[in-house]
Amino acid sequence: MAELAWPTSEHKFWWMECRIRPRGRARVVLVTVENHDGTEYVKPWEDNNCYPRSICESWKARFKPCESSPIFEPI
C-alpha cells in the first residue's frame, strides 16, 4: 500500500509513522480520523487527544491504511 500525507475515510484505522522531535526515534501509532465542525483530526486509538493536519505535518507523519481490524471483538 502506498503511503499518504493525510488519511482519508476509505479505511477506519490507519498506521501513522512520525517523529515528534526532529532527532527522536520514529513512532508508529494506530489512529482514526475524526471530524469536528468540518475539520479533520487524527486521533490515536484509545486516546482522547486529537491532532490537526498542521501538527502532523510538523512531525512529518506518514499514513498507511490498516487492512484488517486490529480490535479484538469477543465472540
C-alpha positions in Angstrom: 0.0 0.0 0.0 1.2 3.5 -0.8 1.9 6.0 2.0 -0.3 9.1 2.2 0.3 12.5 3.6 -3.2 12.6 5.2 -5.6 9.7 5.9 -9.0 9.5 4.1 -12.3 8.0 5.1 -11.7 4.9 3.0 -10.4 2.9 6.0 -11.4 3.1 9.6 -7.9 2.6 11.0 -4.6 3.9 9.9 -1.0 3.4 10.9 0.8 6.8 11.5 4.6 6.9 11.5 6.1 10.1 12.8 9.0 11.7 14.7 7.8 14.0 17.4 11.2 15.5 17.8 13.5 16.0 14.8 16.2 13.7 16.1 13.9 11.4 18.0 13.0 7.8 17.2 10.2 7.0 14.8 6.9 6.0 16.4 4.1 4.0 14.9 0.6 4.7 16.2 -2.8 3.3 15.3 -5.1 6.2 14.6 -8.6 7.0 13.3 -9.9 10.1 11.5 -12.3 12.3 13.5 -14.3 15.2 12.0 -15.2 18.1 14.3 -17.1 21.0 12.9 -15.9 20.3 9.3 -12.2 19.9 10.3 -10.5 16.5 10.2 -8.2 15.5 13.0 -6.2 12.4 13.7 -7.0 10.6 16.9 -4.7 7.9 18.3 -6.6 4.7 19.3 -7.6 4.6 22.9 -6.5 8.2 23.5 -8.6 11.4 23.9 -6.2 13.7 22.1 -6.9 14.8 18.5 -4.2 16.3 16.3 -4.7 18.7 13.3 -3.0 18.4 10.0 -0.5 21.2 10.9 0.9 19.2 13.9 1.1 16.0 11.8 3.0 17.9 9.1 5.5 19.3 11.6 6.0 15.7 12.8 6.5 14.6 9.1 3.8 12.0 9.7 3.1 9.3 7.0 0.0 7.2 7.0 -0.7 3.7 5.8 -4.1 2.0 5.9 -4.7 -0.8 8.3 -6.1 -3.6 6.2 -7.7 -5.7 8.9 -9.4 -4.6 12.1 -6.9 -4.5 14.9 -9.7 -4.5 17.5 -10.3 -7.7 19.4 -14.0 -8.4 19.4 -15.2 -11.3 21.6 -17.4 -13.9 20.1 
